[in-house]
Amino acid sequence: MPTLLDRAGRFALDLLYPPRCSLCGTHGALLCDMCASLLPLAEGVRCEQCWVPVEAAGVCGHCFKTPPSFVSIRSAYVMERDARTLAHQLKYEDLTSLAAPMGRLMAGVADMRGIDVVMPVPLHRGRERSRGYNQSRELARHVALAHALTLDTRALRRVRDTAPLAKTMHREERRAIVAGAFRAAPERCEDRRILLIDDVVTTGATLDACAAALLDAGAASVRCLTWARAD
């Protein structure tokens, strides 16, 4: 929780260096209302579970054939144009302050039915140490704040580092790479309805592996929310 001194320090910095929109450079906010309104929404007809575009309402063929461990994924935007730029700035350019406006926008499309707690997809400790932060945790913090829910960053951990999942990989290749990479603490998961947060989803393999670990630890259900979906 930010202290009074923290807030005073940020206020002083804002006076000296007013925030600018990271997309258009306009003074006043890290993400201005105009740029936010132009982000590519992940809308249209989509699979009720994995949120991939489909021709008819319902569940896509992949989810029908191999039901995922999560109840659903919802993504605020499509991973293209400015939504991609913001995701990359947050993840690779140390602009963690962007998590506040991005998290608030995500919170607006979240499926919050019965949710008890918010959790981020964890990074392996070595990768988080080298990066200095976990972008999913930063987003999850602001989603939890927006809905006045508890954020739990200790229930789920990545026990095995995995190679980055290439976009060209087949769905089953991705599932095999992340299988067993996560563990969850039963005492923090039992009977809890969890909202799991990540920055980007492609096939849903990572979210599925996390959800499986949470269910194995006794969670009642897992819903997922991401900033963007790579359609």
Biotite code that builds the C-alpha atoms (Angstrom):
import biotite.structure as struc

atoms = struc.array([
    struc.Atom([0.000, 0.000, 0.000], chain_id="A", res_id=1, res_name="MET", atom_name="CA", element="C"),
    struc.Atom([1.538, 3.381, -0.988], chain_id="A", res_id=2, res_name="PRO", atom_name="CA", element="C"),
    struc.Atom([2.512, 5.570, 1.967], chain_id="A", res_id=3, res_name="THR", atom_name="CA", element="C"),
    struc.Atom([1.761, 9.278, 2.304], chain_id="A", res_id=4, res_name="LEU", atom_name="CA", element="C"),
    struc.Atom([5.434, 9.946, 1.512], chain_id="A", res_id=5, res_name="LEU", atom_name="CA", element="C"),
    struc.Atom([5.186, 7.810, -1.639], chain_id="A", res_id=6, res_name="ASP", atom_name="CA", element="C"),
    struc.Atom([2.122, 9.722, -2.824], chain_id="A", res_id=7, res_name="ARG", atom_name="CA", element="C"),
    struc.Atom([3.759, 13.071, -2.034], chain_id="A", res_id=8, res_name="ALA", atom_name="CA", element="C"),
    struc.Atom([6.850, 12.030, -3.975], chain_id="A", res_id=9, res_name="GLY", atom_name="CA", element="C"),
    struc.Atom([4.836, 11.011, -7.017], chain_id="A", res_id=10, res_name="ARG", atom_name="CA", element="C"),
    struc.Atom([2.850, 14.260, -6.847], chain_id="A", res_id=11, res_name="PHE", atom_name="CA", element="C"),
    struc.Atom([6.097, 16.251, -6.798], chain_id="A", res_id=12, res_name="ALA", atom_name="CA", element="C"),
    struc.Atom([7.455, 14.300, -9.764], chain_id="A", res_id=13, res_name="LEU", atom_name="CA", element="C"),
    struc.Atom([4.219, 14.862, -11.686], chain_id="A", res_id=14, res_name="ASP", atom_name="CA", element="C"),
    struc.Atom([4.587, 18.606, -11.122], chain_id="A", res_id=15, res_name="LEU", atom_name="CA", element="C"),
    struc.Atom([8.162, 18.561, -12.409], chain_id="A", res_id=16, res_name="LEU", atom_name="CA", element="C"),
    struc.Atom([7.593, 15.995, -15.149], chain_id="A", res_id=17, res_name="TYR", atom_name="CA", element="C"),
    struc.Atom([3.894, 15.818, -16.081], chain_id="A", res_id=18, res_name="PRO", atom_name="CA", element="C"),
    struc.Atom([2.939, 12.355, -17.375], chain_id="A", res_id=19, res_name="PRO", atom_name="CA", element="C"),
    struc.Atom([2.637, 11.942, -21.125], chain_id="A", res_id=20, res_name="ARG", atom_name="CA", element="C"),
    struc.Atom([0.619, 9.421, -23.061], chain_id="A", res_id=21, res_name="CYS", atom_name="CA", element="C"),
    struc.Atom([2.972, 6.623, -24.030], chain_id="A", res_id=22, res_name="SER", atom_name="CA", element="C"),
    struc.Atom([1.269, 6.365, -27.439], chain_id="A", res_id=23, res_name="LEU", atom_name="CA", element="C"),
    struc.Atom([0.705, 9.927, -28.648], chain_id="A", res_id=24, res_name="CYS", atom_name="CA", element="C"),
    struc.Atom([2.806, 11.974, -26.216], chain_id="A", res_id=25, res_name="GLY", atom_name="CA", element="C"),
    struc.Atom([-0.053, 14.189, -25.014], chain_id="A", res_id=26, res_name="THR", atom_name="CA", element="C"),
    struc.Atom([0.496, 15.580, -21.520], chain_id="A", res_id=27, res_name="HIS", atom_name="CA", element="C"),
    struc.Atom([-1.820, 14.570, -18.697], chain_id="A", res_id=28, res_name="GLY", atom_name="CA", element="C"),
    struc.Atom([-1.904, 10.771, -18.470], chain_id="A", res_id=29, res_name="ALA", atom_name="CA", element="C"),
    struc.Atom([0.195, 7.714, -19.267], chain_id="A", res_id=30, res_name="LEU", atom_name="CA", element="C"),
    struc.Atom([-2.614, 6.559, -21.571], chain_id="A", res_id=31, res_name="LEU", atom_name="CA", element="C"),
    struc.Atom([-4.929, 9.296, -22.782], chain_id="A", res_id=32, res_name="CYS", atom_name="CA", element="C"),
    struc.Atom([-8.652, 8.765, -23.258], chain_id="A", res_id=33, res_name="ASP", atom_name="CA", element="C"),
    struc.Atom([-8.434, 9.221, -27.008], chain_id="A", res_id=34, res_name="MET", atom_name="CA", element="C"),
    struc.Atom([-5.740, 6.566, -27.472], chain_id="A", res_id=35, res_name="CYS", atom_name="CA", element="C"),
    struc.Atom([-7.564, 4.214, -25.092], chain_id="A", res_id=36, res_name="ALA", atom_name="CA", element="C"),
    struc.Atom([-10.755, 4.586, -27.134], chain_id="A", res_id=37, res_name="SER", atom_name="CA", element="C"),
    struc.Atom([-8.922, 3.566, -30.319], chain_id="A", res_id=38, res_name="LEU", atom_name="CA", element="C"),
    struc.Atom([-7.446, 0.313, -28.991], chain_id="A", res_id=39, res_name="LEU", atom_name="CA", element="C"),
    struc.Atom([-8.557, -2.769, -30.993], chain_id="A", res_id=40, res_name="PRO", atom_name="CA", element="C"),
    struc.Atom([-11.247, -4.465, -28.943], chain_id="A", res_id=41, res_name="LEU", atom_name="CA", element="C"),
    struc.Atom([-11.384, -8.256, -28.757], chain_id="A", res_id=42, res_name="ALA", atom_name="CA", element="C"),
    struc.Atom([-15.025, -8.359, -29.739], chain_id="A", res_id=43, res_name="GLU", atom_name="CA", element="C"),
    struc.Atom([-17.247, -10.165, -32.205], chain_id="A", res_id=44, res_name="GLY", atom_name="CA", element="C"),
    struc.Atom([-18.306, -13.814, -32.032], chain_id="A", res_id=45, res_name="VAL", atom_name="CA", element="C"),
    struc.Atom([-15.826, -15.724, -29.859], chain_id="A", res_id=46, res_name="ARG", atom_name="CA", element="C"),
    struc.Atom([-15.468, -19.103, -28.181], chain_id="A", res_id=47, res_name="CYS", atom_name="CA", element="C"),
    struc.Atom([-17.145, -18.975, -24.785], chain_id="A", res_id=48, res_name="GLU", atom_name="CA", element="C"),
    struc.Atom([-14.112, -20.646, -23.204], chain_id="A", res_id=49, res_name="GLN", atom_name="CA", element="C"),
    struc.Atom([-10.839, -19.643, -24.902], chain_id="A", res_id=50, res_name="CYS", atom_name="CA", element="C"),
    struc.Atom([-12.122, -16.424, -26.566], chain_id="A", res_id=51, res_name="TRP", atom_name="CA", element="C"),
    struc.Atom([-10.762, -17.292, -30.021], chain_id="A", res_id=52, res_name="VAL", atom_name="CA", element="C"),
    struc.Atom([-12.844, -15.912, -32.915], chain_id="A", res_id=53, res_name="PRO", atom_name="CA", element="C"),
    struc.Atom([-15.440, -18.410, -34.155], chain_id="A", res_id=54, res_name="VAL", atom_name="CA", element="C"),
    struc.Atom([-18.103, -18.423, -36.841], chain_id="A", res_id=55, res_name="GLU", atom_name="CA", element="C"),
    struc.Atom([-21.003, -19.304, -34.543], chain_id="A", res_id=56, res_name="ALA", atom_name="CA", element="C"),
    struc.Atom([-21.636, -18.715, -30.845], chain_id="A", res_id=57, res_name="ALA", atom_name="CA", element="C"),
    struc.Atom([-20.611, -21.521, -28.532], chain_id="A", res_id=58, res_name="GLY", atom_name="CA", element="C"),
    struc.Atom([-17.408, -23.463, -27.909], chain_id="A", res_id=59, res_name="VAL", atom_name="CA", element="C"),
    struc.Atom([-14.661, -23.818, -30.511], chain_id="A", res_id=60, res_name="CYS", atom_name="CA", element="C"),
    struc.Atom([-13.553, -27.201, -31.815], chain_id="A", res_id=61, res_name="GLY", atom_name="CA", element="C"),
    struc.Atom([-10.375, -27.250, -29.725], chain_id="A", res_id=62, res_name="HIS", atom_name="CA", element="C"),
    struc.Atom([-12.209, -26.583, -26.459], chain_id="A", res_id=63, res_name="CYS", atom_name="CA", element="C"),
    struc.Atom([-14.893, -29.109, -27.372], chain_id="A", res_id=64, res_name="PHE", atom_name="CA", element="C"),
    struc.Atom([-12.332, -31.802, -28.172], chain_id="A", res_id=65, res_name="LYS", atom_name="CA", element="C"),
    struc.Atom([-9.957, -31.042, -25.265], chain_id="A", res_id=66, res_name="THR", atom_name="CA", element="C"),
    struc.Atom([-11.818, -29.041, -22.584], chain_id="A", res_id=67, res_name="PRO", atom_name="CA", element="C"),
    struc.Atom([-9.450, -26.639, -20.798], chain_id="A", res_id=68, res_name="PRO", atom_name="CA", element="C"),
    struc.Atom([-9.060, -26.510, -17.035], chain_id="A", res_id=69, res_name="SER", atom_name="CA", element="C"),
    struc.Atom([-10.258, -22.904, -16.893], chain_id="A", res_id=70, res_name="PHE", atom_name="CA", element="C"),
    struc.Atom([-13.902, -21.875, -17.123], chain_id="A", res_id=71, res_name="VAL", atom_name="CA", element="C"),
    struc.Atom([-13.227, -19.025, -19.521], chain_id="A", res_id=72, res_name="SER", atom_name="CA", element="C"),
    struc.Atom([-10.772, -16.483, -20.857], chain_id="A", res_id=73, res_name="ILE", atom_name="CA", element="C"),
    struc.Atom([-11.677, -12.878, -21.499], chain_id="A", res_id=74, res_name="ARG", atom_name="CA", element="C"),
    struc.Atom([-9.286, -10.482, -23.228], chain_id="A", res_id=75, res_name="SER", atom_name="CA", element="C"),
    struc.Atom([-9.771, -6.751, -23.460], chain_id="A", res_id=76, res_name="ALA", atom_name="CA", element="C"),
    struc.Atom([-8.015, -6.257, -26.806], chain_id="A", res_id=77, res_name="TYR", atom_name="CA", element="C"),
    struc.Atom([-6.544, -7.964, -29.843], chain_id="A", res_id=78, res_name="VAL", atom_name="CA", element="C"),
    struc.Atom([-2.745, -8.142, -29.843], chain_id="A", res_id=79, res_name="MET", atom_name="CA", element="C"),
    struc.Atom([-2.168, -5.703, -32.663], chain_id="A", res_id=80, res_name="GLU", atom_name="CA", element="C"),
    struc.Atom([-1.433, -2.021, -33.289], chain_id="A", res_id=81, res_name="ARG", atom_name="CA", element="C"),
    struc.Atom([-1.398, 0.096, -30.113], chain_id="A", res_id=82, res_name="ASP", atom_name="CA", element="C"),
    struc.Atom([-2.519, -2.759, -27.857], chain_id="A", res_id=83, res_name="ALA", atom_name="CA", element="C"),
    struc.Atom([0.664, -4.608, -28.876], chain_id="A", res_id=84, res_name="ARG", atom_name="CA", element="C"),
    struc.Atom([2.757, -1.472, -28.338], chain_id="A", res_id=85, res_name="THR", atom_name="CA", element="C"),
    struc.Atom([1.461, -1.062, -24.791], chain_id="A", res_id=86, res_name="LEU", atom_name="CA", element="C"),
    struc.Atom([2.005, -4.747, -23.982], chain_id="A", res_id=87, res_name="ALA", atom_name="CA", element="C"),
    struc.Atom([5.598, -4.526, -25.201], chain_id="A", res_id=88, res_name="HIS", atom_name="CA", element="C"),
    struc.Atom([6.259, -1.285, -23.321], chain_id="A", res_id=89, res_name="GLN", atom_name="CA", element="C"),
    struc.Atom([5.018, -2.859, -20.103], chain_id="A", res_id=90, res_name="LEU", atom_name="CA", element="C"),
    struc.Atom([6.838, -6.167, -20.566], chain_id="A", res_id=91, res_name="LYS", atom_name="CA", element="C"),
    struc.Atom([10.130, -5.188, -22.162], chain_id="A", res_id=92, res_name="TYR", atom_name="CA", element="C"),
    struc.Atom([10.688, -1.472, -21.569], chain_id="A", res_id=93, res_name="GLU", atom_name="CA", element="C"),
    struc.Atom([10.250, -1.305, -17.759], chain_id="A", res_id=94, res_name="ASP", atom_name="CA", element="C"),
    struc.Atom([7.185, 0.937, -18.058], chain_id="A", res_id=95, res_name="LEU", atom_name="CA", element="C"),
    struc.Atom([5.457, -0.698, -15.099], chain_id="A", res_id=96, res_name="THR", atom_name="CA", element="C"),
    struc.Atom([3.440, 2.473, -14.461], chain_id="A", res_id=97, res_name="SER", atom_name="CA", element="C"),
    struc.Atom([1.388, 1.532, -17.543], chain_id="A", res_id=98, res_name="LEU", atom_name="CA", element="C"),
    struc.Atom([-0.065, -1.369, -15.541], chain_id="A", res_id=99, res_name="ALA", atom_name="CA", element="C"),
    struc.Atom([-2.412, 1.070, -13.786], chain_id="A", res_id=100, res_name="ALA", atom_name="CA", element="C"),
    struc.Atom([-4.385, 2.283, -16.841], chain_id="A", res_id=101, res_name="PRO", atom_name="CA", element="C"),
    struc.Atom([-4.070, -1.107, -18.569], chain_id="A", res_id=102, res_name="MET", atom_name="CA", element="C"),
    struc.Atom([-5.307, -2.960, -15.493], chain_id="A", res_id=103, res_name="GLY", atom_name="CA", element="C"),
    struc.Atom([-8.297, -0.637, -15.134], chain_id="A", res_id=104, res_name="ARG", atom_name="CA", element="C"),
    struc.Atom([-9.269, -1.237, -18.756], chain_id="A", res_id=105, res_name="LEU", atom_name="CA", element="C"),
    struc.Atom([-8.943, -4.997, -18.267], chain_id="A", res_id=106, res_name="MET", atom_name="CA", element="C"),
    struc.Atom([-11.105, -4.830, -15.147], chain_id="A", res_id=107, res_name="ALA", atom_name="CA", element="C"),
    struc.Atom([-13.921, -3.419, -17.227], chain_id="A", res_id=108, res_name="GLY", atom_name="CA", element="C"),
    struc.Atom([-14.257, -6.593, -19.339], chain_id="A", res_id=109, res_name="VAL", atom_name="CA", element="C"),
    struc.Atom([-13.565, -9.161, -16.603], chain_id="A", res_id=110, res_name="ALA", atom_name="CA", element="C"),
    struc.Atom([-16.032, -11.952, -15.875], chain_id="A", res_id=111, res_name="ASP", atom_name="CA", element="C"),
    struc.Atom([-16.231, -11.419, -12.107], chain_id="A", res_id=112, res_name="MET", atom_name="CA", element="C"),
    struc.Atom([-19.090, -13.771, -11.266], chain_id="A", res_id=113, res_name="ARG", atom_name="CA", element="C"),
    struc.Atom([-18.386, -15.156, -7.806], chain_id="A", res_id=114, res_name="GLY", atom_name="CA", element="C"),
    struc.Atom([-14.659, -14.394, -7.890], chain_id="A", res_id=115, res_name="ILE", atom_name="CA", element="C"),
    struc.Atom([-12.961, -14.634, -4.469], chain_id="A", res_id=116, res_name="ASP", atom_name="CA", element="C"),
    struc.Atom([-9.352, -13.749, -5.252], chain_id="A", res_id=117, res_name="VAL", atom_name="CA", element="C"),
    struc.Atom([-7.112, -12.452, -8.052], chain_id="A", res_id=118, res_name="VAL", atom_name="CA", element="C"),
    struc.Atom([-3.834, -14.194, -8.943], chain_id="A", res_id=119, res_name="MET", atom_name="CA", element="C"),
    struc.Atom([-1.173, -13.458, -11.581], chain_id="A", res_id=120, res_name="PRO", atom_name="CA", element="C"),
    struc.Atom([0.540, -15.993, -13.808], chain_id="A", res_id=121, res_name="VAL", atom_name="CA", element="C"),
    struc.Atom([3.965, -16.303, -12.140], chain_id="A", res_id=122, res_name="PRO", atom_name="CA", element="C"),
    struc.Atom([7.362, -15.990, -13.760], chain_id="A", res_id=123, res_name="LEU", atom_name="CA", element="C"),
    struc.Atom([10.158, -18.343, -12.830], chain_id="A", res_id=124, res_name="HIS", atom_name="CA", element="C"),
    struc.Atom([12.164, -16.667, -10.071], chain_id="A", res_id=125, res_name="ARG", atom_name="CA", element="C"),
    struc.Atom([15.285, -16.471, -12.259], chain_id="A", res_id=126, res_name="GLY", atom_name="CA", element="C"),
    struc.Atom([13.457, -14.703, -15.061], chain_id="A", res_id=127, res_name="ARG", atom_name="CA", element="C"),
    struc.Atom([11.695, -12.337, -12.671], chain_id="A", res_id=128, res_name="GLU", atom_name="CA", element="C"),
    struc.Atom([15.022, -11.540, -11.029], chain_id="A", res_id=129, res_name="ARG", atom_name="CA", element="C"),
    struc.Atom([16.615, -10.663, -14.360], chain_id="A", res_id=130, res_name="SER", atom_name="CA", element="C"),
    struc.Atom([13.625, -8.596, -15.528], chain_id="A", res_id=131, res_name="ARG", atom_name="CA", element="C"),
    struc.Atom([13.065, -6.986, -12.139], chain_id="A", res_id=132, res_name="GLY", atom_name="CA", element="C"),
    struc.Atom([9.295, -7.453, -12.088], chain_id="A", res_id=133, res_name="TYR", atom_name="CA", element="C"),
    struc.Atom([6.433, -9.605, -13.340], chain_id="A", res_id=134, res_name="ASN", atom_name="CA", element="C"),
    struc.Atom([4.188, -7.703, -15.727], chain_id="A", res_id=135, res_name="GLN", atom_name="CA", element="C"),
    struc.Atom([1.255, -10.021, -14.989], chain_id="A", res_id=136, res_name="SER", atom_name="CA", element="C"),
    struc.Atom([1.533, -9.296, -11.277], chain_id="A", res_id=137, res_name="ARG", atom_name="CA", element="C"),
    struc.Atom([1.519, -5.559, -11.986], chain_id="A", res_id=138, res_name="GLU", atom_name="CA", element="C"),
    struc.Atom([-1.660, -5.901, -14.059], chain_id="A", res_id=139, res_name="LEU", atom_name="CA", element="C"),
    struc.Atom([-3.285, -8.201, -11.498], chain_id="A", res_id=140, res_name="ALA", atom_name="CA", element="C"),
    struc.Atom([-2.677, -5.685, -8.731], chain_id="A", res_id=141, res_name="ARG", atom_name="CA", element="C"),
    struc.Atom([-4.714, -3.031, -10.521], chain_id="A", res_id=142, res_name="HIS", atom_name="CA", element="C"),
    struc.Atom([-7.474, -5.427, -11.566], chain_id="A", res_id=143, res_name="VAL", atom_name="CA", element="C"),
    struc.Atom([-7.814, -6.469, -7.911], chain_id="A", res_id=144, res_name="ALA", atom_name="CA", element="C"),
    struc.Atom([-7.893, -2.830, -6.804], chain_id="A", res_id=145, res_name="LEU", atom_name="CA", element="C"),
    struc.Atom([-10.590, -1.988, -9.351], chain_id="A", res_id=146, res_name="ALA", atom_name="CA", element="C"),
    struc.Atom([-12.853, -4.717, -7.973], chain_id="A", res_id=147, res_name="HIS", atom_name="CA", element="C"),
    struc.Atom([-11.817, -4.380, -4.292], chain_id="A", res_id=148, res_name="ALA", atom_name="CA", element="C"),
    struc.Atom([-10.589, -7.987, -4.216], chain_id="A", res_id=149, res_name="LEU", atom_name="CA", element="C"),
    struc.Atom([-7.625, -9.667, -2.570], chain_id="A", res_id=150, res_name="THR", atom_name="CA", element="C"),
    struc.Atom([-4.492, -10.169, -4.667], chain_id="A", res_id=151, res_name="LEU", atom_name="CA", element="C"),
    struc.Atom([-2.641, -13.398, -3.861], chain_id="A", res_id=152, res_name="ASP", atom_name="CA", element="C"),
    struc.Atom([0.851, -13.630, -5.367], chain_id="A", res_id=153, res_name="THR", atom_name="CA", element="C"),
    struc.Atom([2.015, -16.634, -3.326], chain_id="A", res_id=154, res_name="ARG", atom_name="CA", element="C"),
    struc.Atom([-0.565, -19.313, -4.078], chain_id="A", res_id=155, res_name="ALA", atom_name="CA", element="C"),
    struc.Atom([0.784, -20.179, -7.518], chain_id="A", res_id=156, res_name="LEU", atom_name="CA", element="C"),
    struc.Atom([4.431, -20.552, -8.501], chain_id="A", res_id=157, res_name="ARG", atom_name="CA", element="C"),
    struc.Atom([6.382, -21.627, -11.536], chain_id="A", res_id=158, res_name="ARG", atom_name="CA", element="C"),
    struc.Atom([8.587, -24.536, -10.512], chain_id="A", res_id=159, res_name="VAL", atom_name="CA", element="C"),
    struc.Atom([10.252, -25.053, -13.886], chain_id="A", res_id=160, res_name="ARG", atom_name="CA", element="C"),
    struc.Atom([11.497, -22.445, -16.301], chain_id="A", res_id=161, res_name="ASP", atom_name="CA", element="C"),
    struc.Atom([10.364, -22.994, -19.858], chain_id="A", res_id=162, res_name="THR", atom_name="CA", element="C"),
    struc.Atom([11.529, -21.758, -23.226], chain_id="A", res_id=163, res_name="ALA", atom_name="CA", element="C"),
    struc.Atom([9.520, -18.871, -24.679], chain_id="A", res_id=164, res_name="PRO", atom_name="CA", element="C"),
    struc.Atom([6.495, -20.146, -26.565], chain_id="A", res_id=165, res_name="LEU", atom_name="CA", element="C"),
    struc.Atom([6.893, -19.231, -30.228], chain_id="A", res_id=166, res_name="ALA", atom_name="CA", element="C"),
    struc.Atom([3.780, -18.035, -32.030], chain_id="A", res_id=167, res_name="LYS", atom_name="CA", element="C"),
    struc.Atom([4.427, -20.606, -34.765], chain_id="A", res_id=168, res_name="THR", atom_name="CA", element="C"),
    struc.Atom([4.225, -23.533, -32.323], chain_id="A", res_id=169, res_name="MET", atom_name="CA", element="C"),
    struc.Atom([1.260, -25.860, -32.593], chain_id="A", res_id=170, res_name="HIS", atom_name="CA", element="C"),
    struc.Atom([-1.192, -25.823, -29.695], chain_id="A", res_id=171, res_name="ARG", atom_name="CA", element="C"),
    struc.Atom([-0.108, -29.282, -28.536], chain_id="A", res_id=172, res_name="GLU", atom_name="CA", element="C"),
    struc.Atom([3.575, -28.300, -28.593], chain_id="A", res_id=173, res_name="GLU", atom_name="CA", element="C"),
    struc.Atom([2.798, -25.403, -26.285], chain_id="A", res_id=174, res_name="ARG", atom_name="CA", element="C"),
    struc.Atom([0.786, -27.616, -23.938], chain_id="A", res_id=175, res_name="ARG", atom_name="CA", element="C"),
    struc.Atom([3.655, -30.102, -23.695], chain_id="A", res_id=176, res_name="ALA", atom_name="CA", element="C"),
    struc.Atom([6.218, -27.397, -22.884], chain_id="A", res_id=177, res_name="ILE", atom_name="CA", element="C"),
    struc.Atom([4.266, -25.906, -19.966], chain_id="A", res_id=178, res_name="VAL", atom_name="CA", element="C"),
    struc.Atom([2.805, -29.158, -18.610], chain_id="A", res_id=179, res_name="ALA", atom_name="CA", element="C"),
    struc.Atom([3.803, -29.531, -14.959], chain_id="A", res_id=180, res_name="GLY", atom_name="CA", element="C"),
    struc.Atom([5.587, -26.169, -14.878], chain_id="A", res_id=181, res_name="ALA", atom_name="CA", element="C"),
    struc.Atom([3.342, -24.780, -12.115], chain_id="A", res_id=182, res_name="PHE", atom_name="CA", element="C"),
    struc.Atom([2.486, -25.739, -8.532], chain_id="A", res_id=183, res_name="ARG", atom_name="CA", element="C"),
    struc.Atom([-0.159, -24.276, -6.238], chain_id="A", res_id=184, res_name="ALA", atom_name="CA", element="C"),
    struc.Atom([-0.482, -24.210, -2.455], chain_id="A", res_id=185, res_name="ALA", atom_name="CA", element="C"),
    struc.Atom([-3.627, -26.074, -1.302], chain_id="A", res_id=186, res_name="PRO", atom_name="CA", element="C"),
    struc.Atom([-3.964, -23.972, 1.853], chain_id="A", res_id=187, res_name="GLU", atom_name="CA", element="C"),
    struc.Atom([-4.279, -20.844, -0.333], chain_id="A", res_id=188, res_name="ARG", atom_name="CA", element="C"),
    struc.Atom([-6.498, -22.342, -3.039], chain_id="A", res_id=189, res_name="CYS", atom_name="CA", element="C"),
    struc.Atom([-9.035, -24.685, -1.488], chain_id="A", res_id=190, res_name="GLU", atom_name="CA", element="C"),
    struc.Atom([-12.628, -23.867, -2.492], chain_id="A", res_id=191, res_name="ASP", atom_name="CA", element="C"),
    struc.Atom([-11.577, -20.495, -3.912], chain_id="A", res_id=192, res_name="ARG", atom_name="CA", element="C"),
    struc.Atom([-12.944, -19.074, -7.162], chain_id="A", res_id=193, res_name="ARG", atom_name="CA", element="C"),
    struc.Atom([-9.931, -17.534, -8.830], chain_id="A", res_id=194, res_name="ILE", atom_name="CA", element="C"),
    struc.Atom([-9.434, -14.852, -11.469], chain_id="A", res_id=195, res_name="LEU", atom_name="CA", element="C"),
    struc.Atom([-6.085, -15.580, -13.146], chain_id="A", res_id=196, res_name="LEU", atom_name="CA", element="C"),
    struc.Atom([-4.309, -12.664, -14.854], chain_id="A", res_id=197, res_name="ILE", atom_name="CA", element="C"),
    struc.Atom([-1.794, -12.638, -17.708], chain_id="A", res_id=198, res_name="ASP", atom_name="CA", element="C"),
    struc.Atom([-0.710, -10.023, -20.209], chain_id="A", res_id=199, res_name="ASP", atom_name="CA", element="C"),
    struc.Atom([-1.231, -11.915, -23.479], chain_id="A", res_id=200, res_name="VAL", atom_name="CA", element="C"),
    struc.Atom([-2.862, -15.205, -24.478], chain_id="A", res_id=201, res_name="VAL", atom_name="CA", element="C"),
    struc.Atom([-2.181, -17.045, -27.744], chain_id="A", res_id=202, res_name="THR", atom_name="CA", element="C"),
    struc.Atom([-3.419, -20.632, -27.481], chain_id="A", res_id=203, res_name="THR", atom_name="CA", element="C"),
    struc.Atom([-4.160, -20.576, -23.756], chain_id="A", res_id=204, res_name="GLY", atom_name="CA", element="C"),
    struc.Atom([-1.596, -23.303, -22.960], chain_id="A", res_id=205, res_name="ALA", atom_name="CA", element="C"),
    struc.Atom([0.032, -21.383, -20.100], chain_id="A", res_id=206, res_name="THR", atom_name="CA", element="C"),
    struc.Atom([-3.294, -20.367, -18.582], chain_id="A", res_id=207, res_name="LEU", atom_name="CA", element="C"),
    struc.Atom([-4.515, -23.951, -18.894], chain_id="A", res_id=208, res_name="ASP", atom_name="CA", element="C"),
    struc.Atom([-1.416, -25.299, -17.111], chain_id="A", res_id=209, res_name="ALA", atom_name="CA", element="C"),
    struc.Atom([-1.853, -22.737, -14.323], chain_id="A", res_id=210, res_name="CYS", atom_name="CA", element="C"),
    struc.Atom([-5.550, -23.514, -13.985], chain_id="A", res_id=211, res_name="ALA", atom_name="CA", element="C"),
    struc.Atom([-4.818, -27.252, -13.811], chain_id="A", res_id=212, res_name="ALA", atom_name="CA", element="C"),
    struc.Atom([-2.355, -26.669, -10.960], chain_id="A", res_id=213, res_name="ALA", atom_name="CA", element="C"),
    struc.Atom([-4.871, -24.500, -9.098], chain_id="A", res_id=214, res_name="LEU", atom_name="CA", element="C"),
    struc.Atom([-7.631, -27.083, -9.486], chain_id="A", res_id=215, res_name="LEU", atom_name="CA", element="C"),
    struc.Atom([-5.259, -29.829, -8.318], chain_id="A", res_id=216, res_name="ASP", atom_name="CA", element="C"),
    struc.Atom([-4.695, -27.724, -5.201], chain_id="A", res_id=217, res_name="ALA", atom_name="CA", element="C"),
    struc.Atom([-8.438, -27.588, -4.502], chain_id="A", res_id=218, res_name="GLY", atom_name="CA", element="C"),
    struc.Atom([-9.600, -24.399, -6.239], chain_id="A", res_id=219, res_name="ALA", atom_name="CA", element="C"),
    struc.Atom([-13.313, -24.350, -7.000], chain_id="A", res_id=220, res_name="ALA", atom_name="CA", element="C"),
    struc.Atom([-12.899, -22.696, -10.407], chain_id="A", res_id=221, res_name="SER", atom_name="CA", element="C"),
    struc.Atom([-10.539, -20.580, -12.470], chain_id="A", res_id=222, res_name="VAL", atom_name="CA", element="C"),
    struc.Atom([-11.499, -17.786, -14.847], chain_id="A", res_id=223, res_name="ARG", atom_name="CA", element="C"),
    struc.Atom([-8.827, -15.953, -16.832], chain_id="A", res_id=224, res_name="CYS", atom_name="CA", element="C"),
    struc.Atom([-8.330, -12.359, -17.912], chain_id="A", res_id=225, res_name="LEU", atom_name="CA", element="C"),
    struc.Atom([-5.650, -10.940, -20.197], chain_id="A", res_id=226, res_name="THR", atom_name="CA", element="C"),
    struc.Atom([-4.798, -7.593, -21.662], chain_id="A", res_id=227, res_name="TRP", atom_name="CA", element="C"),
    struc.Atom([-4.743, -8.936, -25.218], chain_id="A", res_id=228, res_name="ALA", atom_name="CA", element="C"),
    struc.Atom([-5.394, -11.999, -27.332], chain_id="A", res_id=229, res_name="ARG", atom_name="CA", element="C"),
    struc.Atom([-3.145, -12.944, -30.234], chain_id="A", res_id=230, res_name="ALA", atom_name="CA", element="C"),
    struc.Atom([-5.885, -14.066, -32.640], chain_id="A", res_id=231, res_name="ASP", atom_name="CA", element="C"),
])
